[in-house]
Amino acid sequence: MITYPFTAICGQEDFKLALTLCMIDPGLGGVLALGDKGTGKTTTVRGLSHLLQDVPFVNLPIGATEDRVLGTVKLDVLLNEKRLEIQPGLLAAAHHGILYIDEVNLLSDYLMDVLLDAAASGGYYLERDTISQWMESRFCLVGTMNPEEGNLRPQLLDRFGLSVHISTPTDKALRMEIVQRRVAFDTDAAKFVKEYCEHEKMLEAQIVAAQNFLPAVAIPTKIYDVVTDLCIQHQVEGMRADILLMKAARAHAALHGQNTIREDDVRVVQNFVLSHRSRQTPPSQSSSRESKPSGDKEGEPKKVRTI
């Protein structure tokens, strides 16, 4: 199956950037995308997993049972060979990859708690019969939902590191560009993918370089002031927002090869961290990150906000 290229997607710039930051620093705790159906959210997530080649992509169905998600004992082995063997679940399959949940607000609170705990701690204990086994599960959790169909509990909402709001494009030129690209892909997928091959390779290399460079990015004292002031201004509860805002800004700096976080890095990512935590009405996410069709291809890694 040929996957639609991540760098060919336009009109999803905030979502793409948030996903990219979480791949650079998995400690950001994943992305929650809220908004309209039919805006290419699943296509975007699949495109990122394909871009990074060896990254697993696991789609967790809303109706999945606890055993399927967490794992269970192989009954045939137990009955026939009289020994215990674990059948890993979807969480274990997502290790070092992306765990995607569409309509995440419809998932049971229990499973949601387990997923968020695993995303934060890098794994979970599988408790079955006489077995208590630690299962490695470090993944980027990506959830999508339409708020009109129900909301997440505030406690769960806060556990998603970043969030983005996605709406159907109203710009005529952008809508035309999206349709043109999709029709071109559906007509000749191999040819379309080939056109974006170099962009995909460049962005992949940029993300890998940022992952390695991340620990070296310095945090000036003034950046702590900026982050703290923003979180106080938005009246967020607890300290999670402060920490995540700093981490997101650092990942953004690493993405652009900067050895120091700048105030601009904080400004670019602040809505990702604060929009779902603020007690104030947050400013709308910058429309400047919305892709503008032109004669050039989308996706040049040097400007991630226009990929």
N, C-alpha and C positions, 0 to 999 in steps of 0.2 A: 504493500500500500504506500503510495506516494503522499507525503505530508506537505501541506501548504507552507511555504517558507516563512519563518518568523519575520525576516526583514522585509517581506513583501506586504505585510499587514499594515494598513494605514487607518487612522481614525481611532487607534487604541494606544496612543502614546503614553498616557499615564500608567495604564495597566502593564504595558511592555516594560517601562522603566522600573516599576515596582517589582515585577517578576525578576528582572535582571539583578536588581539590588539584593533580592533574597537568594539568588544563586551565588552571588559573590560572598554574602555573609548569611549562611543558613540560620544563624542565631537571631535574625530579625523576626522569626516566628511566623512566616507565611503572609499570604495576601488574601484579603476578602474583597471581592468585586461585587458591588451592588449596582443593579440597574436593569435596563431593558433586555428582554430576550432577543435573540437573533442578531446580536451585535458582534459575534465572532469570538466570544470569550473562550469557548472550548478550543477553537482553532488556534487561538493565540497560545494557549498553554501547551497544546500538542506541538506547535511549531517550536517553542523554546526547548522542549525535551528532545526533539529531533536535531535541533541546532547543536546541542551539546553531546550528540551522538550516543555515548554510552550511558546516559542518564535514564533510569527507568521511569516510565510513566504509568501510574496506576490510577484507574478510574474507579472510585468507590461508589457503588450503587446505594441509593437511599434505603432500599429494602434489605441491605446486606445483614446477615445474622452476626451475632457476636463471635461465633466460632470462625466464620469466614474472615472477619476483620482481624481478630487477634490470633487465631490459630487453634488447633485442637489436637487431640491424640489420634493417631491413625488406628482405627478400630481393627482393620484387617490384619495389621501387624501384631496388634495386641492379642487377637484371638488365635491367629495361626502360628505365631512365633513366640508368643508369651513374653513379649518385651514391649517397653514403652518407646514410642517414636513420635516426634512432633511433626504435625503438618503445619508449616508456617502459614500465617494469614496474610491479608493484603498489606498490613502495616509493615511486616517484615519484607515483603516484596518491594515496597517503596523505598527501602534503605538506599541512601545516597541518590535519591531521585525526587520525583514530584508525585504527591498524593493529591488527586483532584476530586472535588465533591461538588457536583452541580446541585442547586437547590439545597445548600447546606443547612438552611434554616429548618428544613423538614427532617433532618437527622435526629435521632433520639438524643436527649440530653446526656445520657450515660455514655454513649459512644463518642459524642462530641467532647466530653470531658477527657476520655481516654486519649483521643487523638491529640488534643491540645497539650495534655501532659507529656505524651510521647514526643511531640514536636519540640517541646521545651527542654526535655531531659535527654533526648537522643535514644530513647528506647522504652520498654515497659516489661513488667513481669507477667508472664503467662502462667496463670494458676489453674491447673487442671488435675483433678484426682490427687495423686501423690507428687505431682510435678509442680515445681516453682522455678521457672527458668527465665533468665533475663534474655530478652530479644532485642538485638540492636535494630534501631529504626530511626535513622537520621534522615529527615526528608523536608522538602519545602511543601507546606500545606497550602493549597489553593482552594478557596471556596467561592462559589458564585451564588447569588440569590437575587430575587426580585422582592424588595421590601413590601410590595403590595400583597404578597402571599404570606406574610408573617415575618416577624423579626426574631433575631437571636436574643437570648437573655443578655443583659448588660455585662454580666460577669464573663460570658463567653465572647461577646463582641470585643471586649478589652484584650482578650488573649491573642487575637490576631494582631501581629505586629504592625502590618500596614493595611490600609484600605483605599479603594478607589471607587469613584462613582462613574458609571458608564451610561451614556445616553445615546440614543440614535442620532447620528449626524444630521444637522439641518442645513449644512453648507452644500449647495448644489454640486459644485465642482468636486468636492470630496466624495459625495455619494456616487457620482459618475465614475470616479477613479476606482472606488471600491468594487463597483459592478464590473468595470472593464477588466480589472485584474482577475476577479473570480471567474468570469467567462473565459478568459485566456487560459487560466489554470485548468478548468473543466474541459476545454477543447483539446489542449495538448499539455498535460501535466509535466511530462519530461522536459519539454522545451522551456516551459515557464520556470521550472526549478533551476534549470541550467543557467538562466539569465541572472538568477540571484545567488548562484553558487559562490562567487567570490565575496559577496557581501556577507554571506553566512559564515564563511571561513574567517573573515576578518573580525566579525563580531565575536565568534567563538574564541579566537585568540585573545581578544581584548578582555573577555570575561575571565578566562583562565589566568591571564597576566594580573588582573585586578585581584583575583583570589589569592595569588601568591604575594602581591604587594600590600595587601590590606594591613597586616600587622605593623608595617613600617610607616603608615600614615600618622603624622603627629597631630595632636589636638592642642591648639593654642589656648591659653587661659581665657581669652576674650570669647572663644566659641562656647565655653561653659557658661559664660554670662548670657550670651545670645539664647542658648537652648533653655536655660533656666527661666529667663524673662518670658519666653514664648509660652512655656508650660504654665507659668503663674498667670499670664494673661488669659489663657484659655481655661483656667480653673480646672485642670485635670486632677483626677483622684490618684493618689499614690505616686510612685516614682518610675513606673514602667515607661511612661511617655518620655521622660527625660532621657532615660537610658537608650530607648529605641531611636529617638530622634538623633542622638549622637552617633549611634551605630549606622543609621541610614545615611547620615551626612558623610561619615567616614567611607562607607561603601561607594557613595557617589564620587567622592574625591579619588578613590582608588580606581574607579572605572575610567576616570579621565587622566590617570597617571600622575596625580598631584601628590606631593609628599607631605602636604599640610591641608587640613580642612579649612575652607574659606566660608565666609558668611553666605555666599551665594549657594554653596552646597546645602546649607541648612534651609535656606528659603525654598529651594527646589523641592525638597522632600518633606517639608513641614506638614503639608496637608495630608500626606500619606499616613502620618503618625497621629495627627491631631484631629482629623475630621470626624472620627468615630469615638473620640474621647472628650472632646471639648464640651463644656457646659455653655459655651457661647455659640452663636451661629457662625461657623467658620467661613472664611472667604472661599468663593468657588475656586476650584483648581484652575490654574492658568490655561487659558485657551491658546496661549503661545505654544504649548506642547502639542497642539493638535496638528497633525500632519497636513501639509499643503501640497496638493498635487502640482507637479511641474514637469519639465522635460527630463529632469534628473531622476534616477532611481531612488526610492526610499531606502534607508537602511545603512547609510554610511556610519560605521562604528564611531568615528570621531565626534559625531553628534548624536548621542544615543536618544535624545529627546525627539529626533526626527527619523528614528528607524522605522 
